[in-house]
Amino acid sequence: MNAYMDKIIVYRKSVNEGLLKEMSGIFREFKGGSFDSQKLVERIYTQINALLDIATDYGFDDNLWKSYIAYILAMSENPFTITCEKQGAQDGTVNEFVKDDLVCFHEMLNYDFTEIEKALSIDCFSRITHYHSLVKAERRFNKSVSDAVKLLAGRLGKSRDADDLYNIVTDFYRERGVGKFGLNKAFRIKKDADEVRLVPITNTSDVKMDDIIGYENQKKKLIENTEAFVRGGRANNVLLCGESGTGKSTSIKALLNAFYDRGLRMIEIYKHQFKDLSRVLEMIKDRNYKFIIYMDDLSFEEFEIEYKFLKAVIEGGLETKPDNVLIYATSNRRHLIRETWKDRADRDEELHTSDTMQEKLSLAARFGLTIYYGRPEKKEFDAIVKGIASKYPELNLTEEELLLEANRWSLRGGGFSGRVAEQMIISKLDGAH
């Protein structure tokens, strides 16, 4: 085992850390012959425990060893894999090094653990190659990574040699991407001291655009703009504004599920992080994905100046925003920044001659597409209620009872909205149980 790991060059960083590094040390000591059996078994069990934790985090099953090798190959970001992500397999001397690496990976995939198990009287390796996991909800593990790794592991299991592996992994990189950007849907910013990182959001909503009842024109505009962006055409930054609970945030989340397979990724950011936006753009500008910077419930009070960072990124800074990045924001405020009558006092003949007003209005103006989500009328609200209720056949209410209860909720819950409708139905489902 360690002999194969020692020969790896292109993927060296990936095998020189974590579980594979520890396994290499274990097998090196075992092959050397002079080892304390008890201590070596303890080290093996520690790594088996780590592998089981990884299997739980990503929902792996069956052959955990092959799944882990597939995970390493899928997550390895190096110049070769990133090039394949953009262009597929290319001619070049680096391919010779890669194929040498894949000879080693092929041997590791099919490694026979019988010798070490007999010598140490253990059977943990046999167990992890025929592993049946407990059934668990998808929200307990990172499903997007799990699906990709399972796909790759299935293909690797059918490979006959290193040439097969080369075709399999290069095709995978081209189809699905590589590393955290390739395998995850969404990210958030995490800052440690002065280091800014993008951390995957492991459990994202599975909502679809059809789950949002009504607002057909708004959804159509949003989908058309995103479709143009994903296919490489011209597209606008988007501001979704309007009443709370009308589906603005849900619409954006639905886009991620609709376009993820076509390379769309999303980065959630809060206004206190706007000063780090330029560093985030630097991380993603050369990747083969389309990124939406997502800002939910965006608004600013008079004393807050973070919007100036956002203005510079959208339009106006010396460095242009990358072509693979758009900004989508939701807000209950049309102009994003709180206006006061004091702002309007300094005027001559026209309403917005005040410099203060112009400064505040200029941020919203930099979103090329503004989509308004208004509060539904009673008839529209009833349609939303019935549409949501149709997804829950266990809801034991007549249509008349359903609409009457929804009307009561709207009176005490702030009016008609999809959120109020859903909250009412959830309460009735809870009572039914």
N, C-alpha and C positions, 0 to 999 in steps of 0.2 A: 504493500500500500504506500508506504513512505517513499519507496523508490520511484513510483509514478509521480507523486506530488513534487518531488525534488526536481523533476525534469521540466516542469511547466514553466513557460516563459510569458506568453501574452496574457494569460489569466493568472499570473503569479500573485498579484495583490489579493485576488479573491481566495486563493487557497492558503495564503500566508496569514490568515486571521480567523479567529473563531473556531468553530468545530473541526474543520478540516485540518487546521494547524495542530490542534490538540491530538487528533487521531493520528496524524503523521508522527508525532512524538511517541505516542503509545506503540505504534507498530515498529518504529525504529528500535525502541527498547526491547520489544518482544523478539525481533529478529536478531538482536545482539546476543541474546541468550542469558545474560546475567541480569535477572530482574527478580523483584519481590512479587510473588504471585498475588498476594492479598492487596498490595498497594496498586498493582497494575489493574486488577479487577475494579478497585475503587475508582480509579481514573476512567476506566471504560464506562462504569455505571454513571459517572458524572456527565459524560458526553451523551450517553443514551438518554439521560434525563433532559439534557439540553435539546436533543433532537425531538423528544416528545413534546417539549414546550413549543418548539417551532411548528410541529405538526398541528398542535392545538391552535396556535395563532393563525395558521393559514389553511386549516381544514384538510390537511393531507391524510391520505388513507392508502391501504394496500402496501406497496413497497416504499417505506419511508426513506430508505437509503437512496433509491433512484429519484425519489421526489426531491430530496435535498440536493443531489447533484444537479437536477434540472433547475432548482431554485438558484443555485450558484451560477449556472450558465445564463439564466434569464436575467439575473440582477447585475451581472458583471459589466460595468461601464469602463471601457477602454477605447482607444482610438479605432481599433478594428470593429468592435461591436457598434459603436456610434456611427461609423461610416456605413455599415450594413443597414442600420436603421433608416438611413436616408436614401441609400442607393442600391441596397442588396449586395450580393457578392461581387467583388471587383478583382481584376487581375493585379498581381503584385507579389513581391517576395514575402510580404508578411503572411500570406496564405500558407507558405511552407512551415513557418513557425506555428501558425494556428493548427495546422493539420497534425504537427508533432504533438501539440498540446492535446488534441482530441484523441490521439492514440492512447494517451495516458488516461483521459477521461473515460474512454471506452473500456479500458481495463478496470478502472475504478467502479464503473457502473455494474460490471459483471464479476466483481471480486468474490472469490470463494472464502467465506469466513470460517470454514470447517476447521482448519488447522488451529487457529487461535482459540476457538470454542472448546475443542477437545483438550488442548494443553491446559486451559484454565478452568475446565469443567463449568462452562457457562453456556447459555443458549440465547442471550439477548439479541445477538445479531440475526439469528434465524427468526426471532419474533418480529423484529422491525421490518423484515422483508416480506412478512405475511401478516400485516397489521390491519385489524378491523377497529376503526375508531367508534366511539360512542356517537350516536346521532345527536346533533346539536343544531340550534338555530343558526341561520346564516349570519346573523348580526353578531355572533360570538367570534367570528374570524373574518379576515380580510378576503372577501369573496373575489374581488377583481384579480388580486395576485394569485389566489388559489386556482381560479379557472385557467389562467394563463400557464401556471406551472404544471397543472394536471395535463393540459394539452401537450406541453413540451415533453413531459415525462412519458406520456403514452407513445409519442413519436420516437423518443430515445430508446424505449424498450424494444422497438422493432428494428433498430439499426444493426447492421451486420458488421460494420467496420468503421474506421475513422472517416473515410470518404462519405459514407452515409451520414455520419454525425455532422460533418461539415455542411452538407446540403440542408440537413434538418435545422441546424442552429441559424444559418444565414437566412433561410426562408422565414424562420420564426422572428428574427430581428426585423426583417423587412415587413412582415405582417403585423406583428404585435408590439414592436419596439423593444427597448432594453432598459433595465434599471428601474428606479423608482418612477420616473416619468412614463415609461412604457407600460408598467404593470398596474399603476394606481390611477384612480380617476381624479382625485381632488387632494389639495394640499392646504396647509396653513403655515404661517410664518412663525418660527420660533427663534428667539434671540438669546444667546448665552454670552454675557459680557459684550464683546464687539462682534461676535460671529453671528451672521444671519443665515438660518437654514430653512429649507422647505421640508416640512414633515408631512408624510401622507396622512390623510383622513381615512381611517381604515373601514369605517361603516358609513356609507352614504345612503341617502334616501333612494328608493327604487320607484319613485313617482314617475308617471308618464303624463304627457301633455293631455291625453284624453281623460285623465283623472280630474282635470280642471274643467268644470262645467260652465259653459258660457264663455264670454270674452273671446269669441272666435276671431274677430278682426285683430285684436291685440296679439293673440297667439300666432296668427298668420304672419304679421309683421316681424315678430321676434324670430320665428323659424326661418323666414326668408333671409333675414339679415345674417343669421348664424350659418345657414346653408351656404351663402356666398362666401363667408369667412372661411369655412372649413374647406371649400373647394379651391381656395386661393384667390378669390375675386375681391372686389372692393366692398368693404363693409364698415359700418359706423359703430362707434361707442354708443351704448344704449342706456338711457335712464328710464326706469319704470317707476312712475309716480302715481299717487292716488290714495284712496282710502285704505285703512289698515284691514287686514284679513281678506283681501279680495283676490289673492293668488299671485302677487308679484314675485315673491321669493320662490314659491312653488314652481312657477313657470321657468325660472332660471335653472332650478334643480332638475326639472324635466329635460331641459336641453342637454345636460350632461349625460343622461341615460340614452338620449336619442342619438347623440353624435360621438359618444366615447369610442365606438368601434372604428370611427373615421378619423381618430387622432385628436379629438377635443379633450382638453384637460382644464381644470378650474383651480384657481388659487383664491382662497378666502382671505380677506385682509380687513383690518379695522383701522379707524382713522388715526389712532395713536401710532400706527405702524407706517404711515405714509412716508415718513422720512427715510424708510428703508426700501421704498419702491424701486429706486434706481438700481440698487444692488440685486433685487429680485429679477429685474429685467435683464441684467447682465448674466444671470444664471440660466435663463431660458431662451435667450434670443437666437441661439444657434441650434436649438433642438428641432427635431422633425415632428413637432406637434403644434397645434393651435391652442393658445392659452387664453382663457377668459379670466381677468382679474375681477373677482366678485366682491362687491361691497354692499352689504345688506343694511337696510334702515339707515341710509346715509343722510346726515344732517349736521349742521354746525350752529352753535350759538355765537353771539356777537364776539365774545372774547376768544374764541378758538381760531387759530390761524393755520391748522393743519391742511386746510383746503388749498393753500398756496403750493404745497408740495404736489398735490394732485393736479392742479392746473398746469404746472410745469411739465409733468409727465405726459398728460394728455396732449398738450400742444403749447409750445412756447419755449421749451428748454433747448439748449444747444444740441443735445443728443436726441435724435428722433426716436419715437416709440417703434420697437421692432414690428415688422409686418405680421409676425405670428402672434401678436398680442392685441386683444381688445379689452375694454373696461365696460362691465355691466354693473349698474347700481340700482338699488331700489330705495325709494324714499317716500314718506308721507308728505313731503314738502316739494312743491313744483320747482322752487328756486334754490332748494338745498340749504341755503343760509338764512337764518332768521332775519326778517326785515322788521323795522320799526317805523313809526310815523316820524321819528326824529330823522331817519335817513332821508325822508322825502321833503324835509323842511327846506333844505338848501337847493332850491330850484328856481328857474326863471319862468319861461313860457311852457316848457315841456315837463312831463312827469319825471323822467329818469335822467335828468342832467346832472344830478348829484354824483360826484366821484365815488362816494361811498356806495351808492346804489349800483353804479356800473361795475364796481369791483365785485359786489356780491352776485350780480346777475351773470357775470362772465363765466363762472364755473359751470352753471347749468347749460349755458350756450355752447360749451365745448363738447357736449354729448350730441352727436349728429342726429340721433334718433331718440325722440321722447315718446313714450307710449303710456297713455293714461288708463288706469284701472279705476273706474268709478264704482260707487256703491250700487248694487243692483236694486231695481224696483221690486215691488212685492211679487209680481208674476215671475220675474227672473229668480228671485230668492226661493220661491216655491219649487221651481225647476231644479235648482241646485240641491235643495233638501231631498227631493225625490230621487235625484241622480245618485247622491251619496248613499241614501238608504237602500237603493237597489243592489248595492254591493254586499249587503248584510241580510241575507234571507232569514237569518235567525231573529231579526228584529220583528217582534210580534205586535205591530201597530197597523191599524187601518190607515189609508191615506188621509182621511179626515183627522184622525187623532195625531198623526205625524205632523201635519201642517199646523194644527192648533198648538201643539207643543213647541214647534219651531217659532211660531209667532210670539209665544210667551217668552222664549229665550231671547228673541231679538229685542224685546222691550226692556229686559234687564241686562242684556249683554252688549248694548251699544249699537243696536240697529241691525239692518240686513247685511250679511256677509257670508262668504263660504266658511270662514272660520267659526262663526256662531253656529252655522248649520252642522258642521262636523262635531263641535263640542257637544251640542244637544244630542246627536246620535250616539256619540261615545258614552254619554251619561246613561242613555237608555239601554245600550248594550251591557254596560256594567251592572245596571239594575236587573237585567234579564238573567245574569249569571249568579 
